[in-house]
């Protein structure tokens, strides 16, 4: 099955997506997600100018060899642009192989390890009362696991809190600026979870995202303060460029720790996993080199009882979600899958066969990963430049992690 053509499709049905479509001499096509939020065109250029010319004429079945060719052959390894591009190719090739076999993708990975995939939703509120209402609303929708984020008194903008409708942080043609105070956040967040836990009782899984904004000892303080509320996890407690920062957090709290949505390779998370400084690894199909490389990360994690918890915000297209759900259905050490519903416009552009039912996602039985693209409809939504915000400390304007 020879690759005869490949092209990049960039569209913006409410937010920007980058999709790679690979064609073969057998008439089959495969899709991969290449979206890198706020830097989409960098990946599109990498694919168009450097990767696609190397694909033409290759055997689409040789997934591993093509992965190694694109990774080792570039000499300049890893990084979000390179690994997102490789992921798009890898996902498209797995989609093709499964279609050629006439099987849903999870069957090629080794079959089911579970009948359905536990997911968590996002309950975001402008204050504690509003967040509690949103948590209760998500419970009524059937979610068994819910991430709670709240506005913080005295801060104008806080990560995860939108202004109604679908939350999309890439919100301007130039980066908007948010303010931040760790002191105010640390005072507020335990009160948020005291109110949420009282409202929902002990059965609902609760999660929270600190979004890399705390120092290690601040994160340790927060984790300890949240212990009475039995969180499923505390996500991205501190930047993970220095893995040993999580060792300090681990010394002070039993709140489970999750990290990895910005990781690009096994090497980013190797020490965190081997030292058992985290409980969940959140790397994604699109940002960590595709299904082939994510399998290696999951296999390493399994040796240390670290489970998967793949990022699944709306900056990943339905193509990535479809692939992730097949991966989740197979992977033995699955933990949970993030799930943020896409806009109706996005779902129309990307027809799919996965579905949500009572707190769980189900991948479909269509050969491949079960997601397609309506190119004519996609063309009606041209790219719109959109940046993620930046964060500054409230008291002196120092640039901080957003």
N, C-alpha and C positions, 0 to 999 in steps of 0.2 A: 504494500500500500504506500505509494509514493506521494510525497507532498508536492503539489503542483502550484499552489498559490497560498498566500497569507496576507491578511490586511488588518489594519487597526481601525476600529470604529470608536470615535469619541462622541459622546452625547450627554445632554444635560436635562433629563426629565425631572427637574427639581433639584438635582445636584449632579456633578460631573462623574461619569463613568468611562473607563477605558477598557475596551473588549478586543481580544485577539480572535480572529476567525481563521482557521486553517482548513484548506481544501485539499482533496486527494484525488488520485486518478480513478478511484472506485466510486466517486460521487458522494462520499461521506464528508461531512464537515465536523469540526470540533471547536468548542468555545473555551476561552480562558479569560479570567478577570485579571486586569493589569492596573487597577485603580490605586493610586497613591494620593491620598487626600491633600489637596493644596499644591501638589507637584505632578499633576496628571500628565502634562505635556512632556515632561522630562522622560517618563516611561514610554510614552507614545513615540518620541524621537528615538529612544534607545532601540525599540523594536523595529521601527521603520528603517532606520539608518544603519543599524549594526547587526540585528538578529535575523530578520526575515530573509535577507540575501543568503544567509548561511543555511536556511531551512530547505530551500527549493531543491527538489530531487532526492531528499533523504527519505529513508524508510520510516514512516510514521510509527511503526510498531517498536522501533528501537528507542524506547523512552529513556532508559538509563544512559545509553551512550550519548543521546542528544543532550541530556541534562549535564553530564560531565563535560561535554564539548563546550557548552555555553558557559559553564562555571569555570573550569580550568583553562579553557581556551582563551578567555578574555584577559588572563593574567591578573587584571585588577578585580579582585574577588570581593564578594559580599556587598553590603550596602543596600539601602532600600530600593534604589532605582534598578540596579542590576537584578536583585533577587525577585522583585515584582515582575520584571520582564521574563525571567526564567520561569517563574510560577505560572504566568499566562501560557507559555508554551507547554509546560508540563501538564497543566490542567486540560488544555485542549487536546493533548495527545492521549491522556487517559480517557477523555470523552470519546475520542475516535476509536481507541482500542475496544472500549466497552460496546460502542455501536457496532463495530465490525463483528464482535462476538454475539451480538444480540442480547446483551445482558445489562442490567443496571450496574453502575460502577462498583457498588459495594461488593458485588459477587466476585469481581476480579481482584479485589483487595483481600479476599479470604472468606467472604460471607458475613452474615450477621453475628454480632456479639450481643445484640439487644433488639427488642421489638420496636422501640421508639426512643426518642432522644429528649432528655430533660432540658428545658430551656428556661432562661430567666428574662423577664421583661424589665422595662425602665419606668419607675415611678418618680417623676420630677415635680417639685413644687416650689412656689415662690417663698414659702415659709413652712414651719412644721405642720401646721393645721392642713395646709394645702397638700403637703406631701403625704400625710396620713390618708387623706381622701383619695389620692392617686394610688396609694398602695392598696386600699380597699377596693378601688375600681379594678385594678389588675387582678386581685383575687377573684372578683366576680367574673372576670374574663376567663378564668380558669388557670391562671399562673400559680404554680406551686413554689416558685422561686422569684424573688422580686428585688431589684436593685433600687435603693432609695437615695435620692439626692435632693438637697434642699438649699434654697437661698439662705445666705448668712446675714444676720442683722449687721448693718454698717458697711456692707459690700454691695456695689452696684451690680456686678455680674459675677456669677459663679458657674464653674464648669458643670454641665449636665442639666442646667435649668434654662429652658426656653421660654418663649412668650406665647405659648399656645400652639397647637398643631404639631407638626413633625419637627423634632429638634435636629437642626443641622448647624454644627459649629462653624463650618466654612461659610462665613456670613458677609464677606465684603470683597470688593475688587482690590482693596488693599487691606492689610491686617488691622482689625479693630484692636483696641487696647482694653484689657480688663484689669481690675485692681485686686489685690490679694492681701490677706492678713492671716498668717497661720494661727496667731493667738486667738482671733475671733472665731475662726473655724474650729479650733480645738475646744473652745468653750461650748460651741453650739452643737457639735455633732453627737456627743453622748446624749444630750437632751432629745435630739431628733429620734434616736433609736430607742430611747426609753418610751417615747410616745408611740412609735410605730409598733414595737413589740407588745405594748399593752393593748393596742387596737386589734392586732391580728392573732395574738396568742402564740403558743410555742411551735405550732406545726409548720408555719410558712417559713421557707428559707429566706433569709435576708442577706443582701450583699451591699457593699459600698465601695466607691472608687475615690481614692485620694488624689489620683491623677498626677503622680510624681511630685507633689508640691511640698512634701514634708522632708525635713532632715531625718536621719535614721533615729535619733533619740526622740524626736517629735512623733514619728510614726510608732515607735515603741510605746510612747505615752498614750496615743490614741488606741492602739490595739488593746492595751491593758484596760483602758476605760470602757471599751466596748465588750469586754469579756462577759459581763452579766447578760448581754442580749444575744449571745450565741450566734454570731454571724457565720454564714456559710463561708465567706471570705472577706478580707480587706484587700482591695485591688490597688496595684501600683502605689504602694505606700511611700516609696522614695525612688528617685532615679536609680536605675540598675546598672549604670556604666561601671560602678564599683560593686561587684557582687557581694563583697564582704559586708557592705552596709546592711544586708539582710541578716547576717549573723548577729549583729547587734540587736536588731528588732526581735529576732527569735529568742534571744536571751531573756527578754522581758515580757513576752506575751504568748498566750496559747491561741489567740485569734488566728485562724488559718490565713495564709498569705498567697496571693496570686499575682503574677506579673508576666509580661512578655508580648503584649500586643505590638510593641514597636521593635521586637527582635526580628532579625533577618536570617539567622542561621543557628545551627546547633551550637556553634562556638559562643554565641551570646548567652546561652543558658546552661552551658556545660557545668560550670562550677556551682551555680545555684541548685541544680538538680543533684549533682554528686554529693554535695555537702548537706543536702536536705534542708536548705534554708527556705524553700518554698513548698507549698502544697499543691498548687495548680499552675500549669504552664499554659499561657494564653496565646501562643504563636498562631498565625493564621495561614491558610492555604496560599493567599495572594502575596503576603509579605515575607514569607519564609521559604520561598523556593518551590512552592507547589506541593502536591500530594506526596511526591517521592521523598522530598526532604522532610516534610512534616511527619512522615512515618518514622524516620530515623530519630527525630526528636522525641516522639511518643515512645519508641522502643527504649531509648535511654531512660526516659522518665519512669517507665514501668519497673525498671530494676530497683528504683528507690521509692516506690509507692507514691510517686507524684502523678497526679491525674491531669487530664486535658481540660481546658476551659476556654475554647477558642473564642477570640474576639469576633463579634458579629454585629457591629453597628452598621448604620446605613451608608458608611463610606466604603463598604464592600458591596459589590453588585449582587443581584440574585444569582449570577453565575457562580460566584464564590460561595454563597450560601448553599446552593445546590450541591457543590462539590464537598463543602464542609459537612453537610448532613450525611452524605455517603461515607465520608471518613469517620464521622461520629458513630454511625451505625456499625462500622467494623471495629474500631480501635478498642482493644481489650481494656485499657486503663482510662476509659472515658469518665469525665466528671460532670460537666455541664456545658451547654452551648449558649452563648449570648444571642438574643434574638430581638432586633428592632424591626418592626414592619416597615417596608418601603411604601412610598406614596403610590397611589393608584396609577399615576402616569408611568412610574418606573415599572410597575408590575405589568402594564400593558406592553411596554417596550420589550420586557424580558418574560415571555410566557414560560411557565414552570409547572412542575407536577408535585412539588413538595407542599405540605399543608400543616397547619397548627390545629391541635385538638387538645383541649383541657390540660394545658401545661406542658405538652410534648409536641415536638415536630416529628413528622414522618417524611422520609424521602420516598420518592415514587419508584415505580417499577419500569419506567421507560428506559430503554437502552441508553447508556451514557449517564451523565449526571442530571439529565432531565430538565435542563434550562436551555432556551433558545433565545434568539434576538430577532425582532421585527426591524429590519434595517430601514425600510421605508419610513416607519414611524420614528425610529431613532433620528433620522435625518431632519425631522421637524423640530428637534431639540438641540440646537448647536451649542458647542462649548461656551461656557461663561466663566471667565476668570474668577476664582474664589479662593481666598486665603483663610487659613485657620487664624484665630486670634493670637495675640501675644499677651503676656501677663506681667504686671509690674507691682512691686510691693507698694502698698498703700501709703506707707509713712514717708518713703523717700524716692519712689520711682525706679528702684533697681529692677532690671529685667529678671524675671523669675520663670520657673517652669510653668508652662500653661497646661 
